[in-house]
Amino acid sequence: MPRRRRHDVVAFGLAALAVGAGACQADVGDAGCQLTSQVTLAGTPLTLLPDARLDQVGDKYFLLGSDGTSVRWAALSAGGTLTGEAAYALPPGVSSAYFAVAGVESPGDTVLVGYLGTDAGSGSGGLAVIAVPADGSLSTALPTTVVTFPAGIPAASSVAMLSSRKGMNAGLAWVDDGSGQVSQVMVATLDGTGAKTGTPVAVSPSSGAPFSCLAFSPGKDDLTVIYYAGTTALMNNPAGWIIAEANEAGSVDSTTVLGLGRPPGPACALVSPTATGYGIAWQDTEGDWLAEFVSQGMTLSTSYPFASAAGFGGSNLQPPMVGLAPFGTDFGVLLARPLDVELWRIHDMGNRQAGALIFPSINGTFGSVSALPPSPATTAGGPLVATYADYTSPVGASPLTGGRLFVNAVCQ
């Protein structure tokens, strides 16, 4: 049984609802969770990518990814039908690609492809973006540098891009080191031509503290940016997770600091919108943690572990958390175990309900899981949507064989 230990949590702009650690549970049953849909997509250069990403646009999805030489994509219906698979060849020497869908005439009719490089004239680093027709037809556009980095090409993790739910303007976020002065995270949106829609917005400037885990995450607005800051200019400089809710016009509508007071552990935190605030789950060397924050001003909260690292055989053997979704007053946490993907149900002050829903796999060899919680309009009862490549070929084999699973799951 994990030893119960409390952490204090400060939430800026949000109150907190305490959740607690679970007692020792018999690991049998499905925790009251079920698969409501299961579709196997045929193996293709796109569907077999280990780390393809699922973006939600309106009432459908896009599957996007890169194999290092090309960016690949296709539309995916809510029922699991994949259409319009296409690709764009990256320039030689590109090591980090970014991608999202946008719209010129309709949502998702264009794919934006970004990549880092060096400006031959100035020596500065730059993020170039090109707009490519989503139907795979030949693009006549030229790449345009949308962000410059005076210090040279930055780390790949300092840039993030994602499709918005509306599908017309894509989100772009990056770390601006301020030419050696005050560091800050910048947020902007790009239209269907790849051009910025307005002036980029600075989010919670930091006094030189390092940022990490910069990413877009499912949230309450069109686009949600999340990252960890060692100190911030808010709340007397507490360390914590920053959540910036932005809209398609490029404005930041709200900024929240979840001051957990602990740096990221083996993996970055997961954030999911709820009907009243946010859920956040993270890992450290002690185990897996969950907290819920309710939008009622500033307060002090507690969070408790729902699984100990020792239960997995040690902190180096903790399976990554790859999905988080609210199910009523409970949360579903998706774990990528060594041989399967499991959905755990956490409820009642953090207690884990007995059992787990095991997601399908032919041989237990699968790629990274890309999962989305219910959209804000359906947080009371919508499904968690997930996709992952499911391989029939041995680990390390070339070429890869198998297919891709597209599943919906709920906990009732």
C-alpha positions as CSV (number, residue, x, y, z in Angstrom):
1,M,0.0,0.0,0.0
2,P,1.5,3.4,-1.0
3,R,2.3,5.7,2.0
4,R,0.0,8.7,1.9
5,R,1.9,11.9,1.6
6,R,0.6,15.4,1.0
7,H,1.9,18.1,-1.3
8,D,0.7,21.7,-1.1
9,V,-0.5,23.2,-4.4
10,V,-1.1,26.9,-5.2
11,A,-3.5,27.7,-8.1
12,F,-3.5,31.2,-9.6
13,G,-7.0,32.0,-10.8
14,L,-8.3,28.6,-9.8
15,A,-9.3,27.0,-6.5
16,A,-8.3,23.4,-5.9
17,L,-10.2,20.3,-5.1
18,A,-8.2,17.8,-3.0
19,V,-7.8,14.3,-4.3
20,G,-6.2,11.4,-2.4
21,A,-4.1,8.3,-2.7
22,G,-5.8,5.0,-3.3
23,A,-5.7,2.0,-1.1
24,C,-4.2,-1.3,-2.3
25,Q,-6.5,-2.6,-5.0
26,A,-7.1,-6.0,-6.5
27,D,-6.1,-5.5,-10.1
28,V,-9.1,-7.3,-11.6
29,G,-12.1,-6.1,-13.7
30,D,-12.4,-3.2,-16.0
31,A,-12.9,-0.4,-13.4
32,G,-16.3,0.2,-14.9
33,C,-14.8,1.4,-18.2
34,Q,-15.6,0.1,-21.7
35,L,-14.5,0.5,-25.3
36,T,-17.3,2.1,-27.2
37,S,-15.6,2.0,-30.6
38,Q,-12.6,0.1,-32.0
39,V,-11.4,0.5,-35.6
40,T,-8.2,-1.0,-37.1
41,L,-6.7,1.1,-39.8
42,A,-4.6,-0.6,-42.5
43,G,-0.9,-0.3,-42.3
44,T,0.4,2.6,-44.5
45,P,3.5,4.9,-44.3
46,L,1.3,7.3,-42.1
47,T,-0.5,4.8,-39.9
48,L,2.6,2.9,-39.0
49,L,4.5,6.0,-37.8
50,P,5.4,5.3,-34.2
51,D,4.6,8.8,-33.0
52,A,1.8,10.1,-35.2
53,R,-0.4,12.7,-33.5
54,L,-4.2,13.0,-33.4
55,D,-5.6,16.6,-33.8
56,Q,-9.3,17.4,-33.4
57,V,-10.8,19.8,-35.9
58,G,-14.5,20.3,-35.6
59,D,-16.3,17.0,-35.5
60,K,-13.4,15.1,-37.2
61,Y,-9.7,14.5,-36.7
62,F,-6.4,14.7,-38.5
63,L,-3.6,12.1,-38.1
64,L,-0.2,13.8,-38.7
65,G,3.4,12.8,-38.2
66,S,6.9,12.8,-39.6
67,D,9.3,10.0,-40.6
68,G,12.2,12.4,-40.6
69,T,12.2,12.9,-44.4
70,S,8.5,13.8,-44.9
71,V,5.5,15.1,-43.0
72,R,2.5,12.9,-43.6
73,W,-1.2,13.4,-42.9
74,A,-4.8,12.3,-43.5
75,A,-8.3,13.2,-42.4
76,L,-9.9,10.8,-39.9
77,S,-13.6,10.7,-39.3
78,A,-15.1,10.2,-35.8
79,G,-16.2,6.8,-37.0
80,G,-12.6,5.8,-37.9
81,T,-12.5,6.3,-41.7
82,L,-9.1,7.5,-43.0
83,T,-9.1,9.6,-46.2
84,G,-6.8,11.7,-48.3
85,E,-3.4,10.4,-47.1
86,A,-0.7,12.7,-48.4
87,A,2.9,13.8,-47.7
88,Y,5.3,16.7,-48.1
89,A,9.0,16.1,-48.5
90,L,11.1,18.1,-46.0
91,P,14.2,20.0,-47.2
92,P,17.5,18.0,-46.8
93,G,19.1,18.3,-43.4
94,V,15.9,19.1,-41.5
95,S,15.9,17.3,-38.2
96,S,12.8,18.8,-36.4
97,A,9.5,19.2,-38.2
98,Y,6.3,20.9,-36.9
99,F,2.9,20.5,-38.4
100,A,-0.8,21.5,-38.0
101,V,-3.8,21.9,-40.3
102,A,-5.3,25.3,-41.1
103,G,-7.8,26.7,-43.6
104,V,-7.9,29.0,-46.6
105,E,-11.4,28.4,-47.8
106,S,-12.6,25.8,-45.3
107,P,-11.3,24.3,-42.0
108,G,-8.5,21.8,-42.5
109,D,-8.0,22.4,-46.3
110,T,-4.3,23.3,-45.7
111,V,-1.4,21.7,-43.8
112,L,1.2,24.0,-42.4
113,V,4.7,22.4,-42.2
114,G,7.4,24.2,-40.1
115,Y,11.1,23.4,-39.6
116,L,14.1,25.0,-38.0
117,G,17.1,26.3,-39.9
118,T,19.8,28.9,-40.1
119,D,19.5,32.2,-42.1
120,A,22.5,32.3,-44.5
121,G,22.8,36.1,-44.3
122,S,22.5,36.8,-40.6
123,G,23.5,33.5,-39.0
124,S,20.3,33.6,-36.9
125,G,18.1,30.7,-36.4
126,G,14.6,30.7,-37.9
127,L,11.4,28.8,-38.0
128,A,10.2,28.5,-41.6
129,V,6.6,27.6,-42.4
130,I,5.1,26.5,-45.7
131,A,1.4,26.0,-46.6
132,V,0.6,22.8,-48.4
133,P,-2.8,21.8,-49.8
134,A,-4.2,19.1,-47.6
135,D,-5.4,17.1,-50.6
136,G,-1.8,16.5,-51.5
137,S,-1.8,18.6,-54.7
138,L,1.4,20.5,-55.6
139,S,2.1,23.6,-53.5
140,T,3.1,26.8,-55.3
141,A,3.9,28.6,-52.0
142,L,7.4,29.2,-50.7
143,P,8.6,28.8,-47.1
144,T,8.4,31.9,-45.0
145,T,10.4,32.6,-41.8
146,V,7.8,33.4,-39.2
147,V,10.1,33.5,-36.1
148,T,13.8,34.3,-35.8
149,F,16.1,33.2,-33.1
150,P,19.2,35.6,-32.8
151,A,21.2,33.1,-30.8
152,G,21.0,30.5,-33.5
153,I,18.9,27.4,-34.0
154,P,17.1,26.6,-30.7
155,A,16.4,23.2,-29.1
156,A,13.6,21.4,-30.9
157,S,11.6,21.4,-27.7
158,S,11.4,25.2,-27.6
159,V,8.8,25.2,-30.4
160,A,5.3,23.7,-30.6
161,M,2.5,23.7,-33.2
162,L,-1.0,22.4,-33.2
163,S,-4.3,22.6,-35.1
164,S,-7.1,24.5,-33.5
165,R,-10.5,23.0,-32.9
166,K,-12.0,25.4,-35.4
167,G,-9.4,24.4,-38.0
168,M,-8.8,27.8,-39.7
169,N,-5.8,29.2,-37.8
170,A,-3.1,26.9,-36.3
171,G,-1.4,27.6,-33.0
172,L,2.3,28.3,-32.6
173,A,4.3,28.7,-29.4
174,W,8.0,29.2,-28.8
175,V,10.5,30.2,-26.2
176,D,12.0,33.7,-26.8
177,D,15.2,34.2,-24.9
178,G,14.9,37.9,-25.2
179,S,18.4,38.2,-26.7
180,G,19.9,37.2,-23.4
181,Q,17.5,39.3,-21.3
182,V,14.1,38.2,-19.9
183,S,12.9,34.8,-21.3
184,Q,9.3,34.4,-22.2
185,V,6.9,32.0,-24.0
186,M,5.3,33.6,-27.0
187,V,2.0,32.5,-28.6
188,A,0.7,33.3,-32.0
189,T,-1.7,31.8,-34.6
190,L,-1.0,31.2,-38.3
191,D,-3.6,31.4,-41.0
192,G,-4.0,29.1,-44.0
193,T,-1.1,30.8,-45.8
194,G,1.3,30.3,-42.9
195,A,1.3,34.0,-42.0
196,K,0.9,35.2,-38.4
197,T,-2.6,36.6,-37.8
198,G,-1.4,39.4,-35.5
199,T,1.2,40.4,-33.0
200,P,2.5,37.5,-30.9
201,V,1.5,37.5,-27.2
202,A,4.0,37.0,-24.4
203,V,2.8,34.6,-21.6
204,S,4.0,35.1,-18.0
205,P,7.5,36.5,-18.6
206,S,10.2,34.8,-16.5
207,S,13.4,36.3,-15.0
208,G,15.7,34.0,-16.9
209,A,14.2,30.8,-15.4
210,P,14.3,27.8,-17.7
211,F,11.1,26.6,-19.4
212,S,10.4,23.0,-20.1
213,C,7.6,20.8,-21.5
214,L,6.3,23.4,-23.9
215,A,3.3,21.9,-25.7
216,F,-0.2,22.5,-26.8
217,S,-2.8,20.5,-24.8
218,P,-6.5,19.9,-25.1
219,G,-8.2,22.7,-23.1
220,K,-11.1,25.0,-22.9
221,D,-10.4,27.5,-25.7
222,D,-9.5,27.0,-29.4
223,L,-5.8,26.4,-28.4
224,T,-4.3,25.7,-25.0
225,V,-0.6,26.1,-24.3
226,I,1.0,24.4,-21.2
227,Y,4.6,24.5,-20.0
228,Y,6.6,24.4,-16.8
229,A,8.4,27.5,-15.5
230,G,11.0,27.5,-12.7
231,T,9.8,30.9,-11.7
232,T,7.3,33.3,-13.1
233,A,6.3,36.9,-13.0
234,L,3.0,35.9,-11.4
235,M,2.2,35.0,-7.8
236,N,5.5,36.2,-6.4
237,N,7.5,34.0,-8.7
238,P,6.3,30.5,-7.8
239,A,7.5,27.5,-9.8
240,G,4.6,25.8,-11.6
241,W,2.7,24.7,-14.6
242,I,1.4,27.5,-16.8
243,I,-1.9,27.1,-18.7
244,A,-2.6,29.8,-21.3
245,E,-6.0,29.6,-23.1
246,A,-5.8,31.2,-26.5
247,N,-8.2,31.7,-29.3
248,E,-7.9,31.4,-33.1
249,A,-7.3,35.2,-33.4
250,G,-4.1,34.8,-31.5
251,S,-5.2,36.4,-28.2
252,V,-4.6,34.8,-24.8
253,D,-7.9,34.8,-22.9
254,S,-6.7,33.5,-19.6
255,T,-3.5,32.4,-17.9
256,T,-3.4,30.1,-14.9
257,V,-0.4,29.1,-12.8
258,L,-0.7,25.7,-11.1
259,G,2.0,26.0,-8.5
260,L,2.8,22.4,-7.7
261,G,6.2,23.4,-6.5
262,R,7.9,20.4,-7.9
263,P,9.8,20.2,-11.3
264,P,8.7,17.8,-14.0
265,G,9.5,14.2,-13.3
266,P,10.1,11.4,-15.8
267,A,7.6,12.9,-18.2
268,C,5.6,16.2,-18.6
269,A,2.3,16.7,-16.9
270,L,-1.0,16.0,-18.6
271,V,-3.8,18.6,-18.3
272,S,-7.5,18.0,-19.2
273,P,-10.4,20.4,-19.0
274,T,-13.3,19.7,-16.7
275,A,-16.7,21.3,-16.4
276,T,-15.4,23.4,-13.6
277,G,-11.6,23.7,-14.1
278,Y,-8.8,21.4,-14.9
279,G,-7.4,18.0,-14.0
280,I,-3.7,17.6,-13.9
281,A,-1.7,14.3,-13.6
282,W,2.1,14.0,-13.4
283,Q,4.9,11.6,-12.3
284,D,7.9,11.9,-10.1
285,T,10.3,9.4,-8.5
286,E,7.7,8.6,-5.8
287,G,4.8,7.7,-8.1
288,D,1.8,9.0,-10.1
289,W,-0.1,12.0,-8.9
290,L,-3.5,13.6,-9.7
291,A,-5.1,16.9,-8.7
292,E,-8.2,18.8,-9.7
293,F,-8.5,22.6,-9.8
294,V,-11.8,24.4,-9.7
295,S,-12.3,27.9,-11.0
296,Q,-13.1,29.8,-7.8
297,G,-10.3,32.2,-7.1
298,M,-6.9,31.4,-5.4
299,T,-6.6,28.8,-2.7
300,L,-4.3,26.1,-1.3
301,S,-4.9,22.5,-2.4
302,T,-3.5,19.1,-1.7
303,S,-2.7,16.3,-4.1
304,Y,-2.1,12.6,-3.4
305,P,-0.5,9.7,-5.4
306,F,-2.8,7.2,-6.9
307,A,0.1,4.8,-7.7
308,S,3.6,4.4,-6.1
309,A,6.7,3.9,-8.1
310,A,7.5,0.9,-6.0
311,G,4.4,-0.8,-7.3
312,F,5.9,-0.7,-10.8
313,G,9.3,-2.0,-9.6
314,G,10.9,1.4,-9.2
315,S,10.8,4.9,-10.6
316,N,12.8,3.8,-13.7
317,L,10.1,1.3,-14.5
318,Q,7.0,3.6,-14.2
319,P,4.9,3.4,-17.4
320,P,4.3,6.8,-19.0
321,M,1.0,8.5,-18.6
322,V,-0.3,9.1,-22.1
323,G,-3.9,10.3,-21.6
324,L,-6.2,12.0,-19.0
325,A,-9.9,12.5,-19.3
326,P,-12.7,13.5,-16.9
327,F,-15.6,11.0,-16.5
328,G,-18.2,12.8,-14.4
329,T,-16.5,13.3,-11.0
330,D,-13.8,10.6,-11.8
331,F,-10.8,10.7,-14.0
332,G,-9.5,8.2,-16.5
333,V,-5.7,8.0,-16.7
334,L,-4.2,6.2,-19.7
335,L,-0.9,4.3,-19.1
336,A,1.4,2.8,-21.7
337,R,2.5,-0.4,-20.0
338,P,5.3,-2.5,-21.5
339,L,2.9,-4.9,-23.2
340,D,-0.4,-3.1,-23.2
341,V,-2.3,0.2,-22.9
342,E,-4.4,0.5,-19.8
343,L,-7.1,2.9,-18.7
344,W,-7.2,3.4,-14.9
345,R,-10.1,5.0,-13.2
346,I,-9.3,7.4,-10.3
347,H,-12.1,8.7,-8.0
348,D,-13.0,9.6,-4.5
349,M,-10.1,11.7,-3.3
350,G,-7.7,9.9,-5.7
351,N,-8.6,6.3,-4.9
352,R,-8.1,4.0,-7.8
353,Q,-11.0,1.8,-8.7
354,A,-10.2,-1.9,-8.9
355,G,-9.2,-3.2,-12.3
356,A,-8.2,-1.6,-15.6
357,L,-9.6,-1.4,-19.1
358,I,-7.0,-3.1,-21.4
359,F,-6.8,-1.6,-24.9
360,P,-6.4,-4.0,-27.8
361,S,-3.1,-5.1,-29.3
362,I,-2.1,-8.1,-31.5
363,N,1.4,-8.7,-30.0
364,G,1.7,-6.0,-27.3
365,T,4.1,-4.1,-29.6
366,F,2.8,-0.6,-30.2
367,G,3.9,3.0,-30.9
368,S,3.3,6.1,-28.9
369,V,-0.3,6.7,-27.8
370,S,-2.0,9.9,-28.9
371,A,-5.1,10.6,-26.8
372,L,-7.7,13.3,-26.6
373,P,-10.2,13.9,-23.7
374,P,-13.8,14.9,-24.4
375,S,-14.2,18.4,-25.9
376,P,-15.3,21.0,-23.3
377,A,-18.9,20.8,-24.6
378,T,-19.1,17.1,-23.8
379,T,-16.9,16.7,-20.6
380,A,-19.9,15.2,-18.7
381,G,-20.0,12.1,-20.8
382,G,-17.9,12.1,-24.0
383,P,-15.3,9.4,-24.7
384,L,-11.6,9.5,-24.5
385,V,-10.3,9.1,-28.0
386,A,-6.9,7.4,-28.6
387,T,-4.8,6.0,-31.5
388,Y,-1.6,4.1,-31.7
389,A,0.3,2.0,-34.2
390,D,-0.1,-1.7,-33.5
391,Y,2.8,-3.8,-34.9
392,T,2.9,-7.4,-36.0
393,S,6.6,-7.1,-36.9
394,P,9.3,-7.6,-34.2
395,V,10.8,-4.7,-32.4
396,G,13.3,-2.9,-34.6
397,A,12.2,-4.7,-37.7
398,S,12.3,-2.9,-41.1
399,P,9.9,-2.5,-42.7
400,L,7.3,-2.2,-40.0
401,T,4.1,-4.2,-40.5
402,G,0.7,-4.1,-38.7
403,G,-2.0,-1.4,-38.5
404,R,-3.2,1.4,-36.3
405,L,-5.9,1.2,-33.6
406,F,-8.5,4.1,-33.3
407,V,-10.5,3.6,-30.2
408,N,-13.1,5.4,-28.0
409,A,-13.4,4.6,-24.3
410,V,-15.7,5.8,-21.4
411,C,-16.0,5.1,-17.7
412,Q,-19.5,5.1,-16.3
